[in-house]
Amino acid sequence: MALNIFSDEYFMTEALKEARQAYDMDEVPVGAVIVCQNQIIARAHNLTERLNDVTAHAEMQAITAAASHLGGKYLIDCTLYVTLEPCVMCAGASQWAQTGKIVMGAMDKKRGFTRYSKGILHPKTQLTTGVKEGECKALLVDFFQKKRKP
């Protein structure tokens, strides 16, 4: 069955492609895409190990790329698709960018922003959770299981 090209599932599949790239680079497999008017304007995955930069999360990379693409810092008409619930830093960046909508795959019970407050997001940001959650979670579980093997 083909996915509707403009569905949350379709765009989360694209974010999962980014997460798999991170996995292949031995980065925590989180991927993100930013969509504006049903077009992907930014793609990113974690680069914290490669760049030796704790702020090089997929969301941060995607927000920077999207702002550059649009020629402005606000993402009001954009949707961020991310395979793992953003941390407080990334949710805060999304708030500053005034991201219109965030669609998340797997929840992050240890470091996700909802553990602290959904109020971290911009008041107008719409939030959707659980899109392709099983696939997003499975990739992370597999990554960390391989890391913990002797």
C-alpha positions as CSV (number, residue, x, y, z in Angstrom):
1,M,0.0,0.0,0.0
2,A,1.4,3.4,-1.1
3,L,1.6,6.2,1.4
4,N,-0.2,9.5,0.7
5,I,2.7,11.7,-0.2
6,F,1.4,14.5,2.0
7,S,0.6,12.4,5.1
8,D,2.4,12.5,8.5
9,E,3.4,8.9,7.9
10,Y,5.0,9.7,4.6
11,F,7.1,12.6,6.0
12,M,8.0,10.5,9.1
13,T,9.3,7.8,6.8
14,E,11.6,10.5,5.3
15,A,12.7,11.4,8.8
16,L,13.4,7.7,9.5
17,K,15.7,7.7,6.4
18,E,17.7,10.4,8.1
19,A,17.8,8.4,11.4
20,R,19.1,5.4,9.5
21,Q,21.9,7.6,8.1
22,A,22.8,8.6,11.7
23,Y,22.7,4.9,12.7
24,D,25.1,4.0,9.9
25,M,27.5,6.8,11.1
26,D,27.4,5.4,14.7
27,E,25.4,8.4,15.8
28,V,22.3,8.1,18.0
29,P,19.7,7.4,15.2
30,V,17.5,10.4,15.3
31,G,16.3,12.0,12.1
32,A,14.3,15.1,11.2
33,V,12.7,16.7,8.2
34,I,11.0,20.1,8.0
35,V,8.1,20.5,5.6
36,C,6.6,23.7,4.2
37,Q,3.6,23.7,1.9
38,N,4.0,19.9,1.5
39,Q,7.6,20.2,0.4
40,I,10.6,19.0,2.4
41,I,12.8,22.0,2.8
42,A,15.3,20.6,5.3
43,R,16.7,17.1,6.2
44,A,19.0,16.3,9.0
45,H,20.2,13.7,11.5
46,N,22.3,13.7,14.6
47,L,25.9,14.8,14.1
48,T,27.0,15.1,17.7
49,E,29.8,12.5,17.5
50,R,31.0,13.6,14.0
51,L,31.1,17.3,14.9
52,N,32.0,16.8,18.6
53,D,29.2,19.1,19.4
54,V,26.5,18.4,21.9
55,T,24.1,20.8,20.2
56,A,24.3,19.0,16.8
57,H,20.9,17.3,17.3
58,A,18.9,16.4,14.2
59,E,16.3,19.1,15.1
60,M,18.9,21.8,15.5
61,Q,20.5,21.0,12.2
62,A,17.0,20.9,10.5
63,I,15.9,24.2,12.0
64,T,19.1,25.9,10.8
65,A,18.8,24.5,7.3
66,A,15.1,25.4,7.0
67,A,15.7,29.0,8.2
68,S,18.4,29.3,5.6
69,H,16.2,27.9,2.9
70,L,13.4,30.3,3.7
71,G,15.7,33.3,4.3
72,G,14.2,34.0,7.7
73,K,14.3,32.6,11.3
74,Y,10.6,31.8,11.7
75,L,9.1,28.5,10.8
76,I,5.5,29.5,11.4
77,D,4.1,27.7,8.3
78,C,6.4,24.6,8.8
79,T,6.1,21.2,10.3
80,L,9.0,19.5,12.0
81,Y,8.9,15.7,11.7
82,V,11.3,14.0,14.2
83,T,11.8,10.4,15.0
84,L,12.3,11.0,18.7
85,E,10.7,13.5,21.0
86,P,12.9,16.6,21.2
87,C,14.9,17.4,24.2
88,V,14.4,20.7,26.1
89,M,17.1,22.4,24.0
90,C,15.5,21.4,20.7
91,A,12.0,22.2,21.9
92,G,13.3,25.6,23.0
93,A,14.8,26.2,19.6
94,S,11.5,25.2,18.0
95,Q,9.8,27.7,20.3
96,W,12.1,30.5,19.2
97,A,11.6,29.5,15.6
98,Q,7.8,29.6,16.2
99,T,7.5,26.2,14.4
100,G,3.9,25.7,13.4
101,K,3.6,22.0,14.1
102,I,5.8,19.2,15.5
103,V,5.1,15.6,14.6
104,M,7.0,13.1,16.8
105,G,7.7,9.3,16.5
106,A,9.0,7.7,19.7
107,M,8.6,9.4,23.1
108,D,11.8,10.0,25.2
109,K,10.8,9.3,28.8
110,K,14.3,10.2,30.1
111,R,15.1,13.4,28.2
112,G,12.1,14.5,26.2
113,F,10.7,18.0,26.8
114,T,7.2,16.7,27.8
115,R,8.8,15.3,30.9
116,Y,9.2,18.9,32.0
117,S,6.5,20.9,30.3
118,K,4.7,21.1,27.0
119,G,4.8,24.9,27.7
120,I,8.3,24.9,26.3
121,L,6.8,25.0,22.8
122,H,5.4,28.2,21.2
123,P,1.8,28.5,22.3
124,K,0.6,28.2,18.7
125,T,2.6,25.1,17.9
126,Q,0.5,22.0,17.2
127,L,1.8,18.7,18.5
128,T,1.2,15.2,17.1
129,T,2.8,12.2,18.8
130,G,3.2,8.5,18.0
131,V,3.5,8.6,14.2
132,K,5.4,5.5,13.1
133,E,6.3,5.1,16.8
134,G,7.1,1.4,16.6
135,E,9.7,1.9,13.7
136,C,11.3,4.9,15.4
137,K,11.6,3.1,18.7
138,A,12.9,-0.1,17.2
139,L,15.8,1.7,15.5
140,L,16.8,3.3,18.8
141,V,16.5,0.1,20.8
142,D,18.6,-1.8,18.2
143,F,21.3,0.9,18.2
144,F,21.6,0.9,22.0
145,Q,21.5,-2.9,22.3
146,K,24.4,-3.1,19.9
147,K,26.3,-0.5,21.9
148,R,25.9,-2.4,25.2
149,K,27.1,-5.8,23.8
150,P,30.6,-6.7,25.1
